[in-house]
Amino acid sequence: MIPFLSLKEVTGLHAAEIEEAVKRVVENGWYLQGAENERFEGDYARFIGSKYCVGCANGLDALIWIFRAYIELGVMQAGDEVIVPANTYIATILAITENGLKPVLVEPSIDTLEIDSERIEALITERTRAVCIVHLYGRNAYSDRIGEICSKHNLKLIEDNAQAHGCKCADGRVTGSIGDAAGHSFYPGKNLGALGDGGAVTTNDPELAKAVRTLANYGSSAKYVFKYTGRNSRLDEIQAAVLDVKLKHLETDNAHRQQVAKMYYDGIKNPLITLPERLSDVQNVYHLFPILVRENKRDELQTYLKENGIETLIHYPIPPHKQECYAAAEWNRPQLRLPITEQIAAQELSLPIGPTIKPEDVQYIIEVINRF
């Protein structure tokens, strides 16, 4: 079986350095908000190109704290609207609704699978306060058009960078440094993955960074002094140490993913399969390699690949607006019809890709797909 992604093998790439980092933390005896967090936050901020990085418990919390901080700072209030792609993992939407804000879903482009910038402006109202873009699958979702819209309407630009560590936009800026703030996930399967949950917020805004750090520490900026009603959402020292090790190798690991993607783009020749528009390597770090399978053949292809020893996953079979948890939501009534998003959900299949997959396995996958 060719696994979709072997986390054991991914960790094994840098095992000696990771073990040494963990040992250092254990022997030091300081496990929260210490030197490892300070080191990783500084290194990651420099890598991203932002002034501030605040570690937190996970990627969902990172997004939640951005919106909550803007509410605490008086930039937003309950009932305000946030424009967001309809084709995304539900966490992006959860962060908005968790704060009493209203998500306004925008269809993606069927070619890029990312938010369609030409659909955004028509949905802006007097209650719109932000555009949240998602660099889904590891693909850059930012365009100059989106920047122009945010500037013209005085909207905050927030990035969900959970799947795109090390990705760049066309002008060379690293995703996570393009907007006013960005949320990052270090879930183990991500390009930059911890050995458990972890997340971070990056921003150039000192007030936002301070508010996020305070909110994620029970609402406390000084011991036993609570400015906000916050929560416990901190990145632990072991995860920070592991992430700092893996950050040093991220560009090399991403380059391997890009070589695998090149093989897929050059080799897959099946009329039932559509590949997303090909971006330059700097604009895609290939957290995932999605394909679209036409004529209701997606599930059949997935079964066929499994029978031939190839594991695949679907990202994501049920879009957020079709989830039961949002069935009665005011912003989703009457039930939204988003045909492009629903088409992607019905046709998308993700092929194995990662820093450890072998070229001969990739070639085998291509041959099996082309025979389907």
N, C-alpha and C positions, 0 to 999 in steps of 0.2 A: 504494500500500500504506500503510495506517495501521499504523505499527510498534507493537509491544507497549510499548516504551519506547525512545526515542532518547537515548542517553547524550550524543551530540554536542549535541543541542538542550538538554538539561538543563544541560550545562556552559556552553553559550552564553548562558544566562540571566544568568550572573554572570561572563562571560568576562574583562572588563577587570579586575575585582577579583582574580580568580584569577591572571591573568597577573602582576599587580603583586605578589601574595603570593609566587608562585614566584620571580620576579625578585629579590625581597628576600632570600629564602633563598640563592639561588645567589650573589648578590653578597656576602652575609654570610660565606659559606664554612664554616658550621657546620651539619652535616647530620643529626646524631643527638643526642637528649637535650639540647636547647638551649632557647633562649627561646621558640621556636614551640610546642614541646611544653608548656612551662610555661603559656603563655598559653591554649592550647586546653584543656588539662586543667582550668584554673581556670574558664574560661568554660563548659565543658560541665558541670562539677560544679554550678555555679550554676544553669544551665538545668535540669538534672535535679532539683536540690534535695538533693544529697548533699554530704557533707563532703569526700570524696576521689574523684578520678578518676585512674586509671592507664592510660595509653595502652599498647597492645601491637600485635602484628603483624596480628591478624585476630580475627574474632568467635569462631571455634572456640577459639583460644588463650585468649581472655578467659574462657570457661567452664572450660576445662581448668585455668587457674591458680586460679580460685576453689576448685574441689574440691581441687586439690593443696595450696593454702594451708591449707585446713581440715584436711587430713591432717597437714601439717607442724606445725600448731598443736595437734594432739591432739584435735580435735573429731570427726574421722572416721578410720576405718582401712579397709584393704582388706577387702572382703566386706560392708561396710555397704550399706544400701539407700537409694536415692533415688527417690522417687515422681515420675513425669514423664508428660506426655501422650503417648499413642500416636500422635496425629496431630500430627506435627512434622517439620521437616527433620532429617535424620540427625545433623547436627552436635550437637544437644542430647544425643543418646544417646552419640555418640562421646566427648564430654567426660567422661561418667560412666564408661564402660568403660575409657577411657584411664587412669583412676586406680585401676583395680581395684575399682571400686564396682559395685553391682548395680542396674540400672534396673528399676523396677517400673512397668509401663505401665498407664496409666489411659485408658479410653475417653473421647472427647469427647462433648459434647452435639451432636446432629445439627442443632439449631437455631442454636447459636452457633459450632460447629466448634472450640470451645476446651475445655480439660479440664473434665470434669463434676465439680464439687466434691462432689456427693452420693455419688460412688463412691470418694473418697479414703480416708476413715477406715477402711473395711472392709479396706484393704490395708496398714494400718500394723502393723508387728511390732516386736519388741524390737530389731531391727537397723536400723530406719528412722531415718535421721538428717536427712533434708531432703525438702522438696517443691520441685521445680523447675517453675515455670510458664513457659509460652511465650506471649508476646503475638503470636500468629501472625496473619499477614496485616495487621498494624497494629492489631488489635483488642485492647482491654484484656481480659486473662484473669483478673485479680484480682477476688475478691469477699470480703466480710466473712467469709463462711463459711470460706474458705481461711485467712484470718488467724486465725480462732478455732481451727481445727484445729491449726495450727502452734503457737499459744500453748499450747493444752491439752496437746499431746504433746511440747512442748519441741523442736520441729523447726526447723531453719534454713529460711528461705524464700529461694529463689534465683530470680531472674528472667532468662529469656532474652529480652532486649529488642532482638534483632537487627533486627526488622522494625517497630519501633514508636517511633521517635524522635519525641518530642513528644506522645505519647499520654498521657491522664490516666485515672485511675480515678474512681469516682463521687464521692469526697470531694475531688477536685481535685488530689491528689498526682500527680506525673508518674511514669509507669512508668519503672523503673530506680532509683527512690528508695523503693519500697514495702517491699521485702524486706531481708534482711541483706546481700545483694550482688546485682549484676546484671552480665551480660555484654552488650556492645554490638558490633555489626558495622558497619563503614563500607565494606563492599563497594560498588563504584560504583553499582549499581542500587538501593541502599537510599534511603530518604527523606533521610537525611544520608549521602551517599556521597563517598568520596575518589576520587582519580584512580588508584587501585590498591587493594591490600588495606590494611586497618586495623581496629583494634578497641580496646576499652577496658573496664575494670572500674570500676564505681561502688559505693561503700559508705560507711557512716558509721563503720565499725570501723577504727580506726587500725592495729591489729595485723594485720588482714587486708590492708589496703592496703599496708603495709610488706612483708609476706610476698609478695604478688603482684608488687610492683615488683622485689623481690630475685630471685624465681624467673624472671621474664621477662628478667633481666639476667645470665644464666648462673648464677644462684644467688648473685650477688655484691651486697652492699650497700656495700662499700668496695673500691676498686681492688685487684685481686689477692687479695682475701679472699673465700672462698666458703663461705657458710653452708649452702647447699643444692646439690644436683645439679640445676641449672636448665637453661634453654635460652635462646637468643638470640631474643627475641620483642619487638621494640621498634617503636614508631610513629616513622617518620622525620619529619624537620623539614618537608619539602615537603608531605607528607600532612597534618600537623598544621596548617600554614598554610592549606592549601586548605579543610580542614574548618572552621577558624575563620571563614573567609569565608562558607561555605555555612550555618553555624549561624545567622548573622545573618538569613538569609532563610528559615529552616526553617518558621517559623509561616505565612508567606505562601505558601510552596510547598505546605504541608499543607492550607491553606485552599482552594487550587485543587483538590487531590485530593478534598476533601470536597464541593465543588460538582459535580464530575464524578460522584461517587457518588450525590449527590442526584438527578441526571438519570437514572442507571441505576435507582435504586429507584422513582422516580416513573414511568419510561417503559417498563420491561421488563414486558410482559404476554404471556407465553407459558406455556401450561399444562404444558409439558415442563420448565420451568425453575423452580427454587426458589432464592430469595435468602436469605442468612443473616439471622438476626434483626437488625433495624436498631437500632444503638446511637446514643446521642447523639453529635454530632460530636466532643465532647471525648474520648470513649472510643474513637474510631476515627480513625486518620490514614491509613487506606487505602493501606498499602504495596502491597497487592494488592486486587483486587475479584473474589473467588471466587463462582462460581455453581455449582449442582449441576444436572446434566442427567439426567433420568430415562429409564427404558426403554432403557438401553444406547445412548443416542443421543449421548453426549458426543463420541466421535471423529467421528461424522457431522456434528455441529454445527461442530466445529473445522475440518473440511474445507470445509464450506459457507461459513464465515466467511472462510477463506483464499481461496476462489474469488471472494469478493466484496471482496477487498483488505483484509482485517482479520487482523492477526497476533494470536494468543493463545498462552498457555502453560498447562501442567498443573502444579499444585503439590499433591501430588507423586504420580506414577503408581504408585510402589511404596513402601509404608510401611516404616519401619525394621525391624519384626519379620519382614518378608518378604524382606529383603535377604540375598543370599548370604553376606555377611561375618558375619552373625549366625545363620546356619542351625544351627550346632552349639553356640551359646552356651547355657550351663547355665540361664540365666534365661529362655531361649526354648524350653525343652524340657519336655514335648512341645510341638511347634509351637503357639504361641499362636493363639487364634482371637479376633479383635477385629473383629466384624462392622461396627460403626459406622465405625471407622477405615478398614476395607477398602471400605465403601460410598463414603466420601468420596474415596478414592483412585481409585475406578472412575468417579465422577461429576463430580469437580471440574474446572472450567475457569476460567482467570483472564482477564478482559477487560482491554484497554488502559486504563491509568490512570497519571497522572503530572502533574508541574507544567507540562508544555508542550502537552498534548493540547488541541485546539481544540473548543469547544462544538459546532460544526457536524459535526465528526467523531464526537463522542459521539452526537449525534442520529442520524447515519447508522448507527452501530453498533446502536443501539436498534431502528431500523426494520428492519434486516436480521435481527436476532434475532427480532423479532416475526413476521416472514414465514416463519421456519423451521417 
